Amino acid sequence: MVRSTTFEQYSARIEKVVAFLAQRLDQPLTLAQLAEAGHFSPYHFHRVYRGLMGETIASTQRRLRLHRAAHELLHSPHSIARIAQRAGYASVAAFTRAFGAAYEQTPAAFRKRRAAPPTLTRADFDPTLESLMYTAQISTLAPVRAVAAPHRGDYNGIGAVFERLYAWAGAAGLLGAQPVRAFGIYYDSPNDTPAEQLRSDACLAVPANTAPGADMRWVEIAGGRHAVVVHTGPYSELQRAYDWLFCQWLPASGEEAGDAPVYEEYLNDSHSLPPEQWHTAICLPLK
Protein backbone atom coordinates (compact mmCIF):
# COMPACT_ATOMS: atom_id res chain seq x y z
CA MET A 1 0.00 0.00 0.00
CA VAL A 2 2.80 2.42 0.90
CA ARG A 3 4.60 1.62 -2.35
CA SER A 4 1.46 2.18 -4.41
CA THR A 5 0.55 5.40 -2.62
CA THR A 6 3.99 6.97 -2.84
CA PHE A 7 4.37 6.06 -6.51
CA GLU A 8 1.02 7.69 -7.19
CA GLN A 9 2.06 10.82 -5.31
CA TYR A 10 5.33 11.12 -7.21
CA SER A 11 3.59 10.40 -10.51
CA ALA A 12 0.97 13.07 -9.84
CA ARG A 13 3.68 15.62 -9.14
CA ILE A 14 5.55 14.67 -12.32
CA GLU A 15 2.29 15.07 -14.24
CA LYS A 16 2.08 18.64 -12.92
CA VAL A 17 5.59 19.28 -14.22
CA VAL A 18 4.73 17.92 -17.67
CA ALA A 19 1.56 20.03 -17.77
CA PHE A 20 3.55 23.09 -16.70
CA LEU A 21 6.10 22.38 -19.44
CA ALA A 22 3.45 21.70 -22.09
CA GLN A 23 1.82 25.07 -21.45
CA ARG A 24 5.15 26.87 -21.86
CA LEU A 25 6.84 25.15 -24.77
CA ASP A 26 8.09 28.45 -26.18
CA GLN A 27 9.54 29.72 -22.90
CA PRO A 28 13.14 29.19 -21.72
CA LEU A 29 12.27 27.32 -18.53
CA THR A 30 14.93 26.55 -15.95
CA LEU A 31 15.38 23.32 -14.02
CA ALA A 32 14.53 25.22 -10.83
CA GLN A 33 11.20 26.42 -12.26
CA LEU A 34 10.21 22.91 -13.29
CA ALA A 35 11.27 21.46 -9.94
CA GLU A 36 9.17 24.07 -8.15
CA ALA A 37 6.15 23.20 -10.30
CA GLY A 38 6.25 19.66 -8.93
CA HIS A 39 7.46 20.61 -5.43
CA PHE A 40 10.75 18.77 -5.86
CA SER A 41 14.21 19.66 -4.60
CA PRO A 42 16.12 21.16 -7.55
CA TYR A 43 19.15 19.05 -6.63
CA HIS A 44 17.38 15.74 -7.26
CA PHE A 45 14.46 16.61 -9.52
CA HIS A 46 16.19 15.61 -12.76
CA ARG A 47 16.91 12.10 -11.48
CA VAL A 48 13.37 11.58 -10.15
CA TYR A 49 11.98 12.86 -13.45
CA ARG A 50 14.17 10.60 -15.55
CA GLY A 51 13.37 7.69 -13.28
CA LEU A 52 9.61 8.02 -13.59
CA MET A 53 9.38 9.31 -17.17
CA GLY A 54 12.13 7.21 -18.72
CA GLU A 55 13.53 10.25 -20.51
CA THR A 56 15.15 13.58 -19.77
CA ILE A 57 13.27 16.87 -19.51
CA ALA A 58 14.84 17.97 -22.78
CA SER A 59 13.53 14.81 -24.48
CA THR A 60 10.02 15.48 -23.18
CA GLN A 61 10.19 19.05 -24.45
CA ARG A 62 11.33 17.89 -27.91
CA ARG A 63 8.60 15.25 -28.02
CA LEU A 64 5.88 17.71 -27.05
CA ARG A 65 7.10 20.28 -29.56
CA LEU A 66 7.11 17.67 -32.33
CA HIS A 67 3.58 16.61 -31.44
CA ARG A 68 2.47 20.25 -31.57
CA ALA A 69 4.25 20.61 -34.91
CA ALA A 70 2.39 17.58 -36.26
CA HIS A 71 -0.91 19.16 -35.23
CA GLU A 72 0.07 22.44 -36.90
CA LEU A 73 1.01 20.64 -40.11
CA LEU A 74 -2.52 19.27 -40.26
CA HIS A 75 -4.55 22.19 -38.99
CA SER A 76 -2.66 25.42 -39.69
CA PRO A 77 -1.73 27.28 -42.88
CA HIS A 78 1.78 28.03 -41.59
CA SER A 79 4.75 27.09 -43.73
CA ILE A 80 6.92 24.15 -42.76
CA ALA A 81 9.78 26.59 -42.15
CA ARG A 82 7.71 28.53 -39.63
CA ILE A 83 6.52 25.37 -37.90
CA ALA A 84 10.12 24.12 -37.75
CA GLN A 85 11.29 27.35 -36.15
CA ARG A 86 8.49 27.26 -33.56
CA ALA A 87 9.44 23.68 -32.73
CA GLY A 88 12.97 24.87 -31.89
CA TYR A 89 14.85 23.82 -35.03
CA ALA A 90 17.30 26.14 -36.75
CA SER A 91 16.61 24.73 -40.21
CA VAL A 92 13.94 22.84 -42.12
CA ALA A 93 16.49 20.08 -42.73
CA ALA A 94 17.05 19.55 -39.00
CA PHE A 95 13.29 19.58 -38.38
CA THR A 96 12.72 17.11 -41.22
CA ARG A 97 15.26 14.68 -39.74
CA ALA A 98 13.74 14.87 -36.26
CA PHE A 99 10.18 14.64 -37.53
CA GLY A 100 11.05 11.71 -39.79
CA ALA A 101 12.65 9.84 -36.89
CA ALA A 102 9.50 10.31 -34.81
CA TYR A 103 6.75 9.94 -37.45
CA GLU A 104 8.54 7.87 -40.12
CA GLN A 105 7.75 10.36 -42.88
CA THR A 106 8.70 13.87 -43.87
CA PRO A 107 6.67 16.87 -42.68
CA ALA A 108 5.53 17.51 -46.26
CA ALA A 109 4.33 13.93 -46.73
CA PHE A 110 2.61 14.02 -43.35
CA ARG A 111 0.80 17.23 -44.26
CA LYS A 112 -0.41 15.72 -47.54
CA ARG A 113 -1.82 12.67 -45.82
CA ARG A 114 -3.81 14.76 -43.32
CA ALA A 115 -3.88 11.82 -40.95
CA ALA A 116 -4.49 12.25 -37.25
CA PRO A 117 -1.11 12.68 -35.53
CA PRO A 118 -0.12 9.66 -33.49
CA THR A 119 0.79 10.27 -29.88
CA LEU A 120 4.53 10.21 -29.33
CA THR A 121 5.30 8.22 -26.20
CA ARG A 122 8.31 8.32 -23.95
CA ALA A 123 10.96 5.64 -24.28
CA ASP A 124 10.50 2.62 -22.05
CA PHE A 125 12.86 2.69 -19.09
CA ASP A 126 15.25 -0.13 -18.29
CA PRO A 127 13.01 -3.05 -17.17
CA THR A 128 15.90 -4.69 -15.30
CA LEU A 129 15.97 -2.03 -12.56
CA GLU A 130 13.63 -4.06 -10.35
CA SER A 131 16.09 -6.96 -10.35
CA LEU A 132 19.27 -5.01 -9.58
CA MET A 133 20.85 -6.18 -6.34
CA TYR A 134 20.87 -2.94 -4.37
CA THR A 135 19.55 -1.97 -0.97
CA ALA A 136 19.20 1.48 0.55
CA GLN A 137 20.00 2.08 4.19
CA ILE A 138 18.58 5.17 5.90
CA SER A 139 21.32 6.48 8.17
CA THR A 140 21.98 9.62 10.15
CA LEU A 141 25.39 10.77 8.96
CA ALA A 142 27.72 13.17 10.71
CA PRO A 143 28.74 16.33 8.83
CA VAL A 144 32.16 16.23 7.19
CA ARG A 145 34.51 19.15 6.64
CA ALA A 146 36.77 18.58 3.67
CA VAL A 147 39.14 20.34 1.31
CA ALA A 148 37.60 20.54 -2.16
CA ALA A 149 39.11 21.03 -5.59
CA PRO A 150 36.55 22.16 -8.18
CA HIS A 151 35.92 20.40 -11.46
CA ARG A 152 34.03 21.92 -14.37
CA GLY A 153 32.93 19.76 -17.25
CA ASP A 154 32.01 16.12 -17.87
CA TYR A 155 31.76 14.29 -14.55
CA ASN A 156 33.85 11.47 -16.02
CA GLY A 157 36.80 13.87 -15.98
CA ILE A 158 36.82 14.37 -12.20
CA GLY A 159 39.40 11.59 -11.81
CA ALA A 160 42.17 13.95 -12.94
CA VAL A 161 41.12 16.43 -10.22
CA PHE A 162 41.32 13.69 -7.60
CA GLU A 163 44.82 12.83 -8.80
CA ARG A 164 45.87 16.46 -8.30
CA LEU A 165 44.18 16.51 -4.89
CA TYR A 166 45.98 13.35 -3.77
CA ALA A 167 49.31 14.68 -5.08
CA TRP A 168 48.81 17.82 -2.97
CA ALA A 169 47.83 15.75 0.08
CA GLY A 170 50.84 13.47 -0.34
CA ALA A 171 53.26 16.39 -0.60
CA ALA A 172 51.69 17.87 2.54
CA GLY A 173 52.23 14.63 4.46
CA LEU A 174 48.50 13.98 4.85
CA LEU A 175 48.47 10.45 3.43
CA GLY A 176 49.55 8.35 6.40
CA ALA A 177 48.74 4.83 7.52
CA GLN A 178 45.06 5.67 7.95
CA PRO A 179 43.21 6.21 4.65
CA VAL A 180 41.82 9.69 4.02
CA ARG A 181 38.08 9.80 3.34
CA ALA A 182 37.36 10.88 -0.24
CA PHE A 183 34.11 12.35 -1.54
CA GLY A 184 32.68 13.61 -4.81
CA ILE A 185 29.91 16.23 -4.77
CA TYR A 186 27.82 16.62 -7.92
CA TYR A 187 25.75 19.78 -8.23
CA ASP A 188 24.10 19.61 -11.66
CA SER A 189 22.04 17.29 -13.82
CA PRO A 190 24.25 15.48 -16.35
CA ASN A 191 21.16 14.88 -18.52
CA ASP A 192 19.89 18.45 -18.66
CA THR A 193 23.08 20.52 -18.36
CA PRO A 194 25.66 20.87 -21.15
CA ALA A 195 28.72 18.81 -20.23
CA GLU A 196 30.99 21.85 -20.21
CA GLN A 197 28.77 23.54 -17.59
CA LEU A 198 28.61 20.67 -15.08
CA ARG A 199 29.91 21.52 -11.60
CA SER A 200 31.44 19.06 -9.15
CA ASP A 201 33.97 18.95 -6.33
CA ALA A 202 36.64 16.37 -5.52
CA CYS A 203 37.04 16.34 -1.72
CA LEU A 204 39.38 14.92 0.92
CA ALA A 205 38.61 15.00 4.65
CA VAL A 206 41.95 16.24 6.00
CA PRO A 207 42.85 17.71 9.43
CA ALA A 208 41.21 21.03 10.29
CA ASN A 209 44.53 22.87 10.57
CA THR A 210 45.46 22.09 6.95
CA ALA A 211 46.01 25.01 4.60
CA PRO A 212 44.22 24.31 1.30
CA GLY A 213 46.31 24.34 -1.86
CA ALA A 214 45.88 26.60 -4.84
CA ASP A 215 42.35 26.60 -6.29
CA MET A 216 41.08 24.64 -3.27
CA ARG A 217 38.66 25.56 -0.49
CA TRP A 218 36.98 24.13 2.57
CA VAL A 219 33.48 22.71 2.15
CA GLU A 220 31.00 21.36 4.67
CA ILE A 221 29.23 18.17 3.62
CA ALA A 222 26.00 18.38 5.57
CA GLY A 223 25.05 15.60 7.96
CA GLY A 224 21.60 14.33 8.85
CA ARG A 225 19.31 11.65 7.42
CA HIS A 226 20.53 10.08 4.20
CA ALA A 227 19.61 7.15 2.02
CA VAL A 228 22.86 5.31 1.34
CA VAL A 229 23.35 2.83 -1.49
CA VAL A 230 26.69 1.04 -1.88
CA HIS A 231 27.72 0.17 -5.43
CA THR A 232 30.41 -2.43 -6.05
CA GLY A 233 32.18 -2.19 -9.38
CA PRO A 234 33.65 0.33 -11.81
CA TYR A 235 32.67 3.97 -11.54
CA SER A 236 31.40 3.77 -15.12
CA GLU A 237 28.52 1.57 -13.85
CA LEU A 238 27.39 3.94 -11.09
CA GLN A 239 24.49 5.20 -13.21
CA ARG A 240 22.69 1.89 -12.64
CA ALA A 241 22.74 2.46 -8.89
CA TYR A 242 21.49 6.03 -9.34
CA ASP A 243 18.68 4.82 -11.59
CA TRP A 244 17.63 2.19 -9.05
CA LEU A 245 17.76 4.70 -6.17
CA PHE A 246 15.69 7.38 -7.90
CA CYS A 247 13.49 5.11 -10.05
CA GLN A 248 12.64 2.29 -7.71
CA TRP A 249 13.55 3.06 -4.14
CA LEU A 250 12.72 6.74 -3.64
CA PRO A 251 9.15 6.78 -5.07
CA ALA A 252 8.29 3.64 -3.08
CA SER A 253 9.97 4.68 0.17
CA GLY A 254 7.63 7.36 1.46
CA GLU A 255 10.71 9.59 1.75
CA GLU A 256 11.43 12.97 0.18
CA ALA A 257 14.84 14.04 -1.14
CA GLY A 258 16.39 16.89 0.82
CA ASP A 259 17.47 20.24 -0.57
CA ALA A 260 21.17 19.41 -0.86
CA PRO A 261 23.24 17.76 -3.58
CA VAL A 262 23.83 14.03 -3.74
CA TYR A 263 27.40 12.99 -3.06
CA GLU A 264 29.57 9.90 -3.29
CA GLU A 265 32.05 8.52 -0.78
CA TYR A 266 34.76 6.27 -2.18
CA LEU A 267 35.14 3.54 0.41
CA ASN A 268 38.34 1.82 -0.71
CA ASP A 269 41.50 2.50 -2.70
CA SER A 270 40.92 2.44 -6.44
CA HIS A 271 44.69 2.54 -7.02
CA SER A 272 45.38 -0.79 -5.32
CA LEU A 273 42.24 -2.77 -6.20
CA PRO A 274 40.71 -3.94 -9.51
CA PRO A 275 37.61 -2.02 -10.67
CA GLU A 276 35.23 -4.88 -9.84
CA GLN A 277 36.16 -4.44 -6.14
CA TRP A 278 35.67 -0.69 -5.91
CA HIS A 279 33.02 0.32 -3.33
CA THR A 280 31.16 3.61 -3.72
CA ALA A 281 28.51 4.90 -1.31
CA ILE A 282 25.89 7.11 -2.98
CA CYS A 283 24.49 9.40 -0.28
CA LEU A 284 21.13 11.03 -0.92
CA PRO A 285 20.07 13.67 1.65
CA LEU A 286 16.53 13.21 2.95
CA LYS A 287 14.10 15.64 4.52
N, C-alpha and C positions, 0 to 999 in steps of 0.2 A: 504493500500500500504506500509506504513512504517513497519507494523508488518511483512508482507510477505518479504520485502527486508531485514530487519534485521535478520529474521530467516534464510534466505538464506545465508547471510554473515557469521553468526555463524556456520551454517552447513558446509559451504565450508571450514572454518578454522578447524573444527573438522575433516573433511575428510582428510585434510593435516596431522593432527596428526596421524590418523589411518594409513595413507600411510607411514608416517615416522616410526611408530611402526612396521608395517608389513615388512618393509625392514630391520629391525634390531631386529628380534625376538630372536637372540642369544646374544644380547648385554645387559648389565645391565644398562638400561636407567633410568635416574632420572626424577622425576616429573618436575624439572626445565627445563630439556632438551625438554620434551614433550610440556610443556607450551610454550616454545620459538618457537617450530616448528609451533604452531598455533597462535603465537603472542597474547598469553593470559598472564594475571598477574599470577604468580605462586601461589599467595595466594588464588585465586578463581577458578583456572583452573579445579580442580578436581570436583567442584560442577557443573560448566557449562558442563563439559564432561558427568558426570552422568546424568544431566538433559536432555541432548540432545540424548545421546546414550542409556539411560536406564540401564546402567551397569557401573561398575567401570573399571578403566584402567586395573587392574589386570585380570578382567574377560575377557576383550577384548583380552588381550595377551594370556590367556589360550585358548580361543576359536580359535584364529588364529593359535596357535601352534598345536591344535588338528586337525584343517583342513589341515594343512601342513602334519601332521603325517598320516592322511587318504590318502592323495595323495601319500606319500612315500610308504605306505603299498601296493598300487596298482601298482606303477610305478618304484619302486627301489628294488634292491636285498638285501637291508640292513635287518639285523635281527630285530625282534620286540624289543629286548632289546636295540639295538642301537637307534632305532626310539623313544623309550620311553625316553631314556636319552636325546636325542636332543629336545624332547618336554618339558623337564624340570622336569621329574619324576624320583625319586630316585630308583624306583623298577618297574619291569614289572607288579606286582600286582596293584600298585597305578595307573599306566597308564591304565591297563585293566579296573579298576573301572571307571576312568574318561571317557575313550573312550566309555565304555558301556552305561554310563549315557547320553552321547551325541548322539551316533549312534545306541543304542539299540542292540548292538551285540559286541562280543569280537573282538579285533584286528585280531586274527587268523581267525575267521569266516568271517570277513570283507575282509581280503586278499583273502580267497578262493573264495568268490563270485565275486571278480573283478568288482564290480559295480561302477558306477561313484559316487564319494563322494558327498553327499548332502551338501548344503551350511548351515553352522551353523549360525543362526541368533541371534541377541541380544534379551534379554528378553523384553517383552513389558513393558513400564513404566506405572505407576499408572494412569489410565484414568480419575480418579476423580479430578486430579489437577486443571483442568479448572474450576471446580465448587466450589473450596474452597473459603471461604469468606475472602479473604485478599485484601488489597490495599497497594500500596507502595507510600509513600510520598517522593519526592525529597526535601531535606532540607539542608541548609548550617549550619552545626553544629560548635559550638565553640570547640577549643581544651580543653582537660581535663587533669589535672595533678593528678595522683592518686598514692597511695601506693599499690604495687602489691606483692602478695605472690605466688610463682610459684607452679604449679601442673604438675607432670609428670605421664602419664598413661591415662587410660580410662577417657574420658571427664565426664562420669557419676559420677566419684569420686571427682569432684571439689567441691562438697557440703561440704565435710569435711574441705577443705582448707578455704572456706568462714566462716565456724564456728570458725576456729582458728583465722581468720582475725577479725571477729566481737568480739571475746573474748579479743583480744589485744586492739581493739578500745574502748571497754567498760571499760577495766581496765585503759586506758589512758584518760578517761573522754570525749571521742569524740562522744559518742552517746547521744546527747541531745534531745531537743524537736523537732528540725528539722531533718528529716531523712537524712542519709548520702547516697549519690548516689553510687550505686554498679554496677560494670561492670565485664564481663568475656571476655577475649581476647583469641581467639583460632587460633593457628598458623599453624596447620598441618591438612592434610586430614584424617578424621577418616576412610575413605574407602580404602586408599592406604598406610597408615602408620600403622605398628604394634602398637597395643594398648599401649604397654609398652613404646613406643617412642613418644607418643603424647605430645605436649607442650601446656600449657595454663597458664593463669594468672588470679587469683581472685583479684579484685581491689576495693578499696574504695577511694572516693574523699574526703580527709581529709585536714585540714588547712595546708598551706605551711610550717609553722614552726614546723610541727610534725616530730619527730625523728622515722624513721621506726623501727619496731621490728626485731628480729632475723630472718634471711633468707627472709627479705623483701627489696624492693627497690622502688624508684620512677620511674614511667613510664609516658610518655606523649602519650595520646590518641589523634591522629591527628584530627584536625578539617577539615572543607571544605565541599564539596558537598557529600551527602550521600543519598542512598535510604534506607528508614526506613519502616520496616514492624512490626506492633505490633501484637504479638500472645497472645491470652487469653486462659489460660489453663495450665495443668501440663507441667513441663519442658520436660517430657518424650515424649511429642507430638511436640516439636519444629521442628523436622525433616520435618514435613509436611510443615511448613512455609518456611524452607530453600528450599525444593524442589520446592514449588510454585515460590519463588523469583528467583531462578536460572534456573528453567525449563520453566516457563511461562513468567514472567515479564521481566527479563533481556534481553533475545533474541528479544523480541518484542518492547523493549523500545527505541532502538536507542542509548542506553547508553553503556559505557564500564566500567568494574570494575577497580578500581584504584589499585595501587601497594602497598596495605597495608592490614593487616588482617581484616576479619570481626570481629565484637564484638557485645556483647549483653549488654543492660542496663536493670536492673531489676527494674521495675517502682513502685512496691509496696512491702509490707512486707509479705514474704512467711511464716513467723512464726505466724502471726496473722490472716491469711486468708486461706480459703480452696483452694486446688489446682485449681479448676475450675475458680477461680477469679484472679489467678496470671497473671500479665501483663509483657511481655518481649518484648523490642524493639530490633529487629535485625538490625544492622547498617552496611550497605555495602558501603565502600568508592567508589566514582566514579571519573573518570578522568574529 
